[in-house]
Amino acid sequence: MSRRTAPEDRISFSHKIAYGVGAFVNNLLAQGIGGMTVVLTLALGMDFRLVGLLGMLPRFFDAITDPLVGFISDRTRSRWGRRRPYLFVGAIASGALFALLWQMPAPTQFRLKLVDYGPDGVYSGGVTGEPVGILEAVGESLREIVTVEVMDDVEDEVTILPPTLVTGGWVGVDVPLSDFDELTTREHLSQILISGDLTEVYVDNVYLYRTDDTSRVVPAGEDRDGPTAPAEAAPAPTVPAADVISFFSDAYDDVRVDFWSTDWDEADVADAEAAGDPIKHYTNLRFAGIDFGEQPVDARAMTHVHMDIWTPEATGEGRSQAYYFWYFLLGSLVFFLAYTIFATPWVALGYELTPDFHERTRLMGVQNFVGNIAFVIAPWFLVVMTNPAWFRNQMAGARFLALAICIAVIVLGVLPAIFLRERVPNTAAAAADREGGIGQGASEFFGGLWKTVRTGPFLLLCVATFLIFNSFIMISAFQFWVFVYHVSGGNVADGASLAGLVGTLGIVAGFAVIAIVTWLGTKVGKRNAFFVSTGISMVGYALKWFCYDPAYPMLALLPAPFLAFGLGGLFTLMGSMIADVVDLDELSTGERREGMFGSVYWWVVKVGQSIALGAGGFLLASTGLDIGLGANQAAETIVLLRAYDAFIPFIASAIAILAIWKYPITEKTALEVRAELERRRGAGTVRRLPPGVRGE
């Protein structure tokens, strides 16, 4: 039976929450920098490869600075302690730098969205495809994921940027329908939505057409200041009428259009003329819906959409891709340094808030619970940034969101620094004084790093984390494709909705799992709690093979609560177990090195994640998955997708259990270590480590 925690070793619930707020800030920054980079392509038109480099290069720098900041923090001496000054400064600096990252000037945007209602002729997000506010978007999304069977509509949007856009001249916009990646069907095309930065636009010659010419020509045009309305007509179309479905053009017979501006959009439209040619004149334009849903168009034979546009407003090209790349890269390096200055000492602080074996588990349970709130919020970042009801372009949305994150990080991030106190002697800093201080240089740093990675129990924790977390990351994309091509028979919308529902259930279950594992760890010990939680997750992975059944789609919900025990249990227990290892290490080295252990542990997580993402791509390619085949994937491909999805993490979890089976620190040995440390601190003597738990 586990012993009761002494009153002096307990952490008040308010202080546990304060530490958990640090986890929320840490996760919020991580989710922000990872999830918001999509706007670099959407708003700035950056090449995917450059965006990939911007995601990769700063993380190499981050991998170097993590252990270095941990080492410096361990050896800091100040009136405020080793950790709190870094937390305070790091929260303010990382929040401010995060906001500055997104202040790049964006080019003028004009966006086209195509919407296909599907066979039922009804938009599944509501009566129409209008953009809505954030609360309505959340409600509609939740409604959609519980009505999987009726999700048959698809839509996608493309962005037109300068030099295609010009001021004071007609520009013919021709977009291949293949650029609308998510528009997987065009048999019931029902809406065209226009939006962007321009508030006044004249429109003519709106049509779909078919051509065998696959070349892309950027329209030639020059800005002309002065004209407020087009004096000449738009160029006459030259595509043969037999290859055209026209919505508005004097050159063709038009199909019926119900509305050129609906009652749910934000735009005014009027009929106008340019040199006797009828045109549409949009003013006060934020987003406008061109709706022909009463008689949808079958556009399967068409290859392009065309629209002539004229605007009197200035159109800016923004800056070059090189400018954007170097601005964001250099800014990211400075941001990640500030982020590390906050995150690494915050992790280390948690290891030293209490010396009690079980109170550490309770602390980590609370911080994991609070920190996970960020993962509930993060999926809505893209909804906020791309909502035309709020912002004219995605960059404006990103700036707003970055400012909101900045304020949250600064206000909440300083709370652990203000309210928490370190409870253990600063032995590392004292050792630094004896050995000449931090200036001793690289030999001290690498010596400490070597001692950390040689600590046997710590290596077992790193191995278990690497296996469980990175096997999950490696196959994270596989579940979606299993839902699409196995459970939903190739219907992307149904598969995505099912994935959303399963993911939502997993997030909700994760909060309950944290509470269960925290309680279990204080009753049966951390190692046994790890065996139970990981074993339950293995049941969930095995259930995937049986429950992902096209005959019973909603049976896919069953494994989700079991799977939540994997990462929920892992990150609740690992922090508490590392704190025990730090005590053990102090007996070997005479130093408290929470910063070094925390930074090396998370370095393993970050490097492993990079490896897992790369390996997952190659693994996915090995299945033979071909998106172009749609529902006609090879039987072997489906089997491999399902097998990898279920059994790679199952096997990795089993190996992780074997690793922790050898982990030597139990409640009994942890108490012996603590007693020995207290004797040494009181008497200045060093005794031998308990048998079987030496760190070497």
N, C-alpha and C positions, 0 to 999 in steps of 0.2 A: 504493500500500500504506500502511496506517495505521501510525503510529509507535508504539513501545512507551511505556507510561506510566512516568514516572520514579518511583523508589522513594518519594521524598518526597511525591509526589502521590497515592500509593495510599491507599485507605481500607481498614483491616483488615476482614475479613469480620464480625468481632464488632461493629464499629462500624456496618457496613451493616445488620446485624440490629437493632441498637439504634435506628437511624433507621427501619427498617421497622416496628418495634414501635409507633412513633408513628403510622404509617399505619394499623396495626390499631386503635389507640385511636380515631383520627379516624373511621374507618369504623364502628367499633362504636357510637360515640355517634350517628352519623348514622342508622344502621340502627335503633338503639333508639328514638330520638325519633320516627322515621317509622313504624316497624312496630308499636309498642306502643300507639299512640293508639286502636286498635280497641277497647281495653277501656273507653274513655270511654263508648262506646255499650253494649258488652256488660255491663259491671258497674255503670255509673252511670246508664244510661238516657238519656244526653245525645242531643240532637237532632243528626242528621247535619250540618245546616247549621252548627251551633255548632262541631262537631268540625272541619269544613272551615275555618272561620275560625281555629281554634286552630292548624291546620297552615299557614295562609297568613300571618297577621299577624306572628308572630315572625320569619318569613323576610324580610319587608320590613325589619325592624329589623336582622337579620343582614346584609342587603345594605349597610346604611349603615355598620355597625361594622367590617366586613372591611377596607375601605381605610383607615379611621381607625386601627385597631390596627396595620396594616402600616406606616403612616406613623410612628406613635409608636415602634414597635419599631425601625425603621430609624434613628431619631434618639436612641435610648437609649444612655447610657454608664454602665457599671457594672463592677465588678471581675469580675463573672461573664459579661460580654459583653452583646450586644444581645438575644439570643433566649432564653438558658437561664433567666433569672429568670421570664419569662412562661410558659415551658413547665412549670416546676416548680409555680408557683402555679396556672396554668390547669388542669393535670391534677387537682390536689387539689380545686379549686373546682368544676370541671365534673362530676367524679365525685360529689361530695357533693350538689350541687344536683340532679343527675339522680335520685338516690335520693329526695330530698325531694319531687320533683314528683309522686311516686306515693303519697304518704301521705294522700290524701283519704279520709275515712270513706265506706264504701260502704253502700248500703241492703241489707237482707236479701234474699237471692235464693232462689227456688224454680224449678228448671229442668226443663223437659220436652223430651225428645228422642224423635223418631219415626224408626224405621229400616225401610226397605223392602229386602228381600233380593233383589228382582229375580226374573226367571223361573226362575233355577236353584235358588232356595230356599236359597241358602247365602250367608252374609255373607262378602264378599271379604276382609275384614280378619282372618278367622279363623273358628273354629267359631261364635262368637257376636259380638255387637257390644259387648263389654265395653270400658270404658276401661282403658288399660294404662299402665305406666311409660314414661318417656321413651325408654329404650333399646329397649324392645319396640315403641314407636310408630315409632321410626326404622327398625327392621328391617321392620315391617309396611309402612311407606310405600315402602321400597326394593323390597320384594317386589311390591307392587301395581303400581309403575310399569314393571316388566318383564313383567307379565302383563296387558297391555292388553285382550286378548280376553275375559277373564272378569270384568272390572269392570262389574257390572250393578246393584250395590246403591247406594242413595242414603240420606242421612240429614240431618237438620237439627234444631236445638235453639232453643227460645225461653226467655226468662227472664221470670218473673213477679216483680214488685216491689211493695212497699207503694205506695199504700194498699190494693191488692188483698189483700195478706197482712195478717192480724190475729192477735192473740194471744187464745186462749181462746174462739174462736167459729168456726162453720163458714163457709167461704168457697167459693162456686162459681166455679171457674176455667173460663172458656170462651175457647178460643183458635182463631181462624180457621185452617184448614189452609193458607190462602194465606200466613200469616205464616212458615211453614216454607219459606223461599225455595229452599233446596237440595233439598227433597223433590220432585223433578221428576216422580216417578211414585208412585202410591199403590195400585197394583194388587196388590202382594204385601207389604202392611204386616205386620211380624213382631215388632216390639218397641216398648215404651214404656219409656224410662229416666227416672228421677227422681233429682235430685241438688240440691245447693245448701248453704246455711248451716244449715238446720234438721236437727237430729239425731233429733228425735222428731216423727212425723207420723201422724195417723189419716187414712185414705182411704176414700171411699165414692163410689158412682155414677160409675164410670169407663166412659165410652162415647164413641163417635163419633156425630154426628148431622148431619142435613141441614136447612137452613132457608134461606128467602129473605130473612130479616131481616139486613141488613148493618150495622146499628147496633152500636156498641160501648158496653157499659154497664159501668162500674167497680162491682164489688160493694160494697154499703154494709155496713159492719161497724165495730165498735168493739173496741178492746183490752179484755180483761177479765182482770185479774190474779187469781190464786188457783186456778182449776180446773186440775187435772192431767190430766183426761180428760173427753171430751164427755159431758154428762149428757143431752142431747137428740139425737135423730136428725138427720141431714142433711136439708135440705128435699127433699121428694119431687119427682122429675123430672116435667116437664109435656110434654115432647116426645112426639109420637105414636110408638108402637112401630114403626110401618112406616117411620119415618125414622131409626131408631136401629140401630147395631151396638154391643151392650153387652158389656163384659168383666166388670163386677161391679156389679150393682144388683138390689135386690129388685123394682124396678118393671118389669124386662124379663127376657126369656130371654137368658142369657149364652152367648156363644161360648166355645169351649174355650181356657183359658189354661194353658200348661204349667208355668210358674213365676211366682210373685209375688216371689220373690227367688232369683236363680240362684246357682250355686256359685262364680261368678267375681266377684260384686259384693261390696260392703262394706255390709251392712245385715242386720238381723234383722227378720223379719216374723212376726206371730202373728195368729190370728183373735180378734176382740173384738166387743163389742156396745155400741151406744149406744141406750138406751131400747128394747131388744129388736131393734134393727136390726143385722144383721151388718155389720161393718166390718173393714178391715185396719189393723193397728197396726205401724208401722215404728219401730224403735229402733236406736241406733248407726248411724244413716243417714249414709252418705257418698255412695254412689250405689247405686241398686237397679234391677235389670232385670226388667221385666214381659214375659215371653217367651211368644209364641204362634206361634213360627216353624214348628212342625210342621203347623199349619193356618193359613197366612197369610190375612189379611183383605183383600178387595178394597174399598178405601175411595174409589174414584174418584167415587162419587155423594155422598159425605159432604162437608160444608163446615166442620165444627168438631170439636174434641175437648173433652170436658168431664171435670172431676174435682172432687169436693168434698174439701177438705182442712181439717184441724183440728190446731193445734199449741199446746202449753202454753208454748212458748218465746217470748221477747221478739222482736218484729220492729221493726226500725228503718228509718225512711225515708231515712236519710242526710242530705244537705243539698240545697238547691235547685239547679236548673240554673245559676242566676246565680252561686251560690257556686262551683260547680265551674268554670264558665267563667273567672271572674276569678282564682281561685286558680291555675289552670293557665296562663292567659295571662300573668299577672305573673311567675309562676315560670319560664315559658319564656323570657321576655325576659331575666331575670337569668341563666338557664342558658345561653342562646345567647351572651351577652356573655362568660361564663367559657369557653365552648367556643371562641369566636373568639380569646380571649387565648391559648389553647393552640394551636389549629390554624394560625392565620396565621403566628406566628413559627416553628412547626415546618416549614411549607412553605418559608419563607424560609431556614431553616437548611440545608436540603438543597441550595440553590443555591450555598452558599458552603463546603461541606465539602471540596471539591477544585476546583482550577482546571483540571484536566485534561479535555480534550474527551471522551475515551472513558470515563474513570473516572466521570464524571457519569452516563453511560448505564448503567454497571454498578450504580451506586448506586440509580438509579431503578428498575432491573429488580428488585433485591432488595426495595426498599420496596414496590413494586407486588405482588410475590409474597406477601410477608408480610401486607400490607394486605388482600389478597383473601381471606384466611382468614376475615375477618369476614363476608364475603358467603356463605360456606359455613355459618356458624353461624346467621346472622340468620333464615333461613326457619323455624328451629325455635323461634323465640321464642313464636309463637302456640301451638305444641304444648305448650310448658312452661306458659304462663299459663292455658290452658284445660283442663288435664288434671285431672279430678276425683279421680284417684287420688293426686294430690299436694296439691291446694288445693280448699277448699270453694267459692271463687268466684274469678272472673278477677282481681279487684282484689288478692286475696291473692297470686295468682300473679305479678301485675305488681310488687308490692312486693318479692317474693323476687328476681325477675329483675333489677329495678332495683338492688337491693343487690349482687347478683353483678356487674353491670356496673360499679357504683360501685367496688367493690374492684378489679376488673380495670383500670379506667381509672386509679385512683390508683397502684396498684402498678406497672403497666407504663408509665403516662404519664410518670412522673418519670425513667425510665431514659435517654431521650435527653438530658435536662437534666443528668444526673449524669455520663454517660460521653462525651458528644460535646463537641467544642471548635470554636469558630469560627476560621477560618484567614485571614481577610482583614482589612485595616485598616478601622477604623470611620470611614470618610470621611464618611458621612452625619451621624453624631453630631458630628464635628469641624466640619462645615459648619453644623450647628445652633448650635454654640457661637459661631462667627464671626458668625452672623446673629442672635444673641440668644436661642437655645434654642427649645424646643418652644412656648414661650409666644408666639412670633411670630404664631401664630394661624392663622385660616382661610385667609389668603392663601397661606401656605406650603403648606398641605395641598392646596388646589385647584390651586396651581401645579404641585406634584409630580404630582398626578393627571393634569393636562393633559399634562405631559411624558411620562407613561407611555403614555397612550392615543394619543399622536402618534408613538410609536416604531414605525416601519414593519414590521420583522420580527416584532415582538411582535403587532401587529394581524393579521398573516397566521396566526400560531399560534392566535390567538383565533378567527378566522374558520373555520379548519379544525376546531377543537374544537367550535365551535358547530354546524357542519354535521353532523359525524359523530355526536357524542354526542346532540344533540337530535333528529336524524332517527330515531335508534334509540329515544329516549324517546317520540317522537310516535306511533310505530307499535307500541309495546311490547305493547299489549293486542290488536293485530290478530291476532298469531300464534295466540293461544288460540282466537279465534272461527273462524279458518280451520281449526284442528284439529277443533273441535267440529262445525261445519256443513258443511265440505267433506270433510275426511279421514274423520271419524267418523260422518257422516250424521245429525248432530243428537244423538248420544249424549254428554251432558255429561261423564259419568264417564270414558268412553274418551278424550275430548278432553283432559280435565284430566290423566289419567295419561300420555298421550303428551307433553303439554307438560312435565310433570314430568321425564320421561325425557330429553327434548331439553335441558331446562334443566340437568339434572345433567351430561350429557355436555359441554355448553358450559362449565360451571364447571371441570370437570376439564381440558378442553382449554385453558382460559384460563391455567392454571398453566404448561403446556408452551409456550404462545404467548409468555408473558413471557420465558422462558429463550431461546427462538429469536430473538425480536426484539432482546433485549439483545445476544446474540452477533452478530446480523446488523448491528446499529448500529455495533459496534466494528470490523467488517470492511469494510463498504461505505459507512459514513457514516450519520448520522441521517436526512437527507433521503431518501436512497435506501431506507433501511429502512422509512421511512414509506410510500413509494410501493409497496414490496413488500407490506407488511402490509395496507395499505388495499386494494390491488388484490386480494389473496386474499379479503378480506372481501366485496368486490364479487362475486367468483365465488360465494361462499356465498349472497348475496342473490339472484343470478340463479338458482341451483339451487333456491331455494324454489319458483319457478314450476313447475319440472318434477318435483321430488321430493315435494311435498305432494300425494300421489296417493291417492285412496280405495281404489284397487285394491291398493296396496302401502304400508300405513300406516307400517311401520318404515323405509321409505326416507326418511322425514322426519329420520332421524338424520344423514343424509349431510351436509347443509349446516352442521350445528352446529360442527364443528371449524374450518371455513373462517370462519364468522361470528365466532368467538372472536378472530380476528386484528384485528377492527375496534377494539373498545375496549381489548383487551389491548395492541395496538401503540400506540394513541393515548396512553394514560396512562403507558406506559413511556418513550416518546420525548419527550413534551411538556415534562416537568419538566427533562430534560437540556437541551433546546433553549432553554427560558426562561433557564436558568443562563447559557448563552452570550450571550443577549440582554442580561442584566444586565451582563456584562463590557463589551459594546458601549456600553451606556448610560453606564457609568462614564467612558468616554472623552469622551462628549458633555457630561455634567453634573458630573463630578468627584465623584460620590457613588455609594455602594453602596446600591441601593434594592430589595433582594430582597423585602422585606416588601410594598412597594407593588405590584411586579409580580405576586407570588404572589396577593395579595388581589384585584387587579383581574381576574386570570385566572379565579380561582374565582368571583368575582362574575359574570363572563360565563357561567360554567357554571350557576350557580344561577338567574340570571334567565332564561337560555335554557331551563332545565328547566321553569320555571313556564310560560313561553310555550308550550313544546312540549306539556305536559300539557293545557293549555287547547285548543290547536289540534287535538290528537289527538281530544279529545271531539267537536269539531265535525266533524272528518273522519270519525269513526266514524258519526256521525249521518247524514252525507251518503251513506253506502252504502245506507241504507234498512234496516239491520239491525233486526229486530223479534223480541225474545226470545219474545214470545207465539206466534209462528208456529212455533217449534221447528224441526224439520227441513225445514219448507216455506218456507225463505227463497227470495226471488226469485233467478233465475239472475244477473241484473245485480248483485245484492248480493254474491253469492259472487265474481264476477269483480272487483268493485271492492275487496273485502276482500283478495283475493290480490294484486291489482296494487299497492295501497297498501303492503301488507306487504313486497313484494319490491322495488319499484322506487323508492319515495321515498328510502330510505336508499342505494340504488344510485346514484341521480342525485346526492344530496347528497355522497356519498363521492367521486364523480368531480369535482365542483366543488372539494372540499377538496384533491384532488391538484393541481388547477390553481393553487390558492392557494399551496400549499407549493412548487410549481414555481418560484415567484418568490422564495422564501425565500433570502436571499443568503449566509447563514453556513455555510460549509463547514469542514472540518478545517483547511484552509490559512488561510482568513481568521480563524478562531478563534485559531490560533497567532499570527498577526500582531497581533491585538487583545491577546492575553495578553502578548506581548513588549513592546508599546507600554505597557501598564499597568505592567509591571515596571520599564521605563525611567523612567516618570514617577514611580513611587513612590520609585525610587532617586535620580533626579536632580532631581525637582521640575519637570520640563518636560512640555509637552503637544504631541504631534505630531498630524498630521491622521489621520483615520480611513482605513482601506484603501478604495480606490475601490469603490463599489457596495454598501457595507455601512453607510452612515451611518444613524443612527437616525431622522433627521428625515424 
